[in-house]
Amino acid sequence: MKDLINKYKKICCFALISLTVHSLSAQTIVSFDTIAHCMTEQFRIYPKEKLHIHIDRSCYLPGDTLWFKAYMVNASSHIPIRLSRYVYVELVNPENETVGRAKVRPDDMNQFHGYISLPEGLPGGKYALLAYTRYMLSEKNQLVFKREVCIAMASNWETTHLKACSKTSSHEENTELQLQLWNNRQEQIPLKKVKAVCDKGKAVSVKLDKEKKIELSIRNKKVTPDACVRLDMTDVRNNTFRQYAAISTGMEDYDVTFYPEGGHLLADTPCRTAYKVLDVSGNSIDATLQLIDEQGNVMAESKTLYAGMGAFTFTPKSGKKYSVQVLNKQGIRKIFELPQVQESAYGIVVQSRKKDIQISINSALHSPHEKLLLLAHVRGKMICARWLLSDKGDIITIAKDQYPSGIVQCLLLDKNYNVLSERLGFIPYRKTIVCKMENDKNSYGKRTPVRTSLLLTDMNGNPVKGNLSVAITDKSMAVADTTHSILSTLLLSSELKGRIETPSFYLQTDNPEAEKALDLLLMIHGWKRYRLPEIIKGNFEKPAMEPERFTSLSGRLKDKIGDGKSRYEVYVRNLEFGLNKTITPGPDGAFRLDSLEFAEG
């Protein structure tokens, strides 16, 4: 009887949600609870994963072992989940080739951890560490974990680096690049032999000039924004070096993109506009800007604050055009046009204060008088759903201590749930864990075992529980990684589009510049991970595949004439895992073996 009642409750609950969703098209006003129900249903239909990878350090030498632990959580709640059984971790070189890979499954304590052995001859350079599940790859926007890892080039225990000192394109076919090899004392290393390859193994014309500088000649069609060249070098002492070098000096062309707050330049309304300055390789650069009207008058001046980002505020006039004159540090001056001024549009304005976030709506000169829906949520957790009059000037205040930490997505919709404006805010992480370390001795001799105990408490001194990972490295050999953390991954970089340099910087609570830079980041890297308008209409996103629970082996046997029929059996054997299976193919020769367990690393 109890099971029957529970089944009846589930049916009633599903019917209520279905009735709510299908009735939205027939009504104009939706309530906070209705939207929250829709979000809950979306998460039930399609739960998503997030990954963070903790590595023991950020810089390695060829032949080292990269140790890691993977944290898998629900993308919305950030509670640990186990949808997928396997996590894939890959190390990718600058030529986009996978040079190391691990496929790990949970251990006896339900934790993912493993390692990647780095080859001895691995060239130095900036590599990418990727982590994903196959379930994550099935999403339209593949939200894989990605971070930069440095492979240092070393000889005789001394790290070295390449510097591009000039780059020219003297004629139509080739680009000339000049590089120098330096040590950590800023001394040039004289070379006697060098070989260069580009485009996955194809040789490049290279020579050494009288000053032992490397001169490369590369066909222009191979010089793409992310192009690189691999150099094999020998110095006068017969030390060998292998290093990737970007085909860029940072002195080439650059581009600037502008992002008006809320998405539009509104006529006769003060508008804050953010911008991002990038060179041809996609790296941020510093620059100064002047905003100029059609008569050549300077309306505003600005300079980049952090990572090529900055902002300026002005009041655009109806029917006018504006341009921005930009000057980088190399003295290259360029002019860019601002987006067109809108006479009938809206823009969400977000102001972050110490204890709350204020949200208001700006409207252009000729915007119609209409009812608008303002939505705000943190990873699908609704915090605001309010109907407003476009010309009333309402200010919505959101208390930071009442909602989850992370990015706040604010959306302005019309009565048909079309998006009119979008803006992101941020609620900082409020809980602090205090770590106290105690050693068993005050000092230690060489090669003496060190015993250390760690005590983790909250701000009130209460012990905390959880699954942790600790990286221990030699202080003289490795630099602490302060650019990435589990907080910056879960709260920031996993929710935004594009490359984010040093994501942990934006979460520094004691740095006023970090808070300003974070606001610019949210204006520039805004991204709609959650399709709220479609969810409200009942158009739920569905997974393209089920989470990977096991490894399967499938194929098809054909005889010589290829008719698909097979009189043979398939024998599968693996001594390491104790696997011995015989499979009889179907009438068409197809076979499949499920529930296999093959982990690597």
KAFENCOR-V822304 format. One line per field, one symbol per residue. ss: DSSP state (H for helix, E for strand, L for the rest). burial: I if it has 24 or more other ideal C-beta (glycine too) atoms within 12 Angstrom, else O. A space follows every 10 residues. Layout:
ss=???
burial=???
//
This chain:
ss=LHHHHHHHHH HHHHHHHHHH HHHHHHLLLL LHHHHHHHHH HHHHHLLLEE EEEEELLLEE ELLLEEEEEE EEEELLLLLE LLLLLEEEEE EELLLLLEEE EEEEELLLLL LEEEEEELLL LLLEEEEEEE EELHHHHLLL LLLLEEEEEE EEEEELLEEE EEEEEEEELL LLLEEEEEEE EEELLLLELL EEEEEEEELL LEELEEEELL LLLEEEEEEH HHLLLLLEEE EEEEELLLLE EEEEEELLLL LLLEEEEEEE HHHLEELLLE EEEEEEEEEL LLLELLEEEE EELLLLLEEE EEELLELLEE EEEEELLLLL LLEEEEEELL LLEEEEELLL EELLLEEEEE EELLLEEEEE EEELLLLLLL EEEEEEEELL EEEEEEEEEL LLLLEEEEEH HHLLLEEEEE EEELLLLLEE EEEEEEELLL LLLEEEEEEL LLLLLLLLLL LEEEEEELLL LLELLLLLLL LLLLLLLLLL LLLLLHHHHH HLHHHLLLLL LLHHHHHLLL LHHHHHHHHH HHHHLLLLLL LHHHHHLLLL LLLLLLLLLL EEEEEELLLL LLLLLLLLEE EEEELLLLEE EEEELLLLLE EEEEEELLLE L
burial=OOOOOOOOOO OOOOOOIOOI IOOIOOOOOI OOOIIIIIII IIIOOIIIII IIIIIIIIII IIOIOIIIII IIIIIIOIOI IIIIIIIIII IIIIIOOOII IIIIIIOOOO OIIIIIOIOO OIIIIIIIII IIIIIIIIIO OOIIIIIIII IIIIIOOOII IIIIIOIOOO OOOOIIIIII IIIOOOOOII IOOIIIIIOO OOOIOIOIOO OIIIIIIIIO OIIOOOIIII IIIOIOOOOI IIIIIIIIII OIIIIIIIII IIIIIIIIII IIIIIIIIII IIIIIIIIII IIOOOOOOII OIOIIIIIII IIOIIIIOOI OIIIIIIIOO OOOIOIOIIO IIOOIIIIII OIOOOOIIII IIIIOOIOOI IIIIIIIIII IIIIIIIIOI OOOIOIOIOI OOIIIIIIII IIIIOOIOII IIIIIIIIIO OOOOOOOOOO OOOOOOOOOO OOOOOOOOOO OOOOOOOOOO OOOOOOOOOO IOIIIIIIII IIIIIIOOII IIIIIIIIOO OOOIIIIIII IIIIIIIIII IIIOIIIIOI IOIOOOIIOO IOOOOOIOOO OOOOOIOOOO OIOOOOOOOO OOIOIOOOIO IOIOOIIOIO I
//
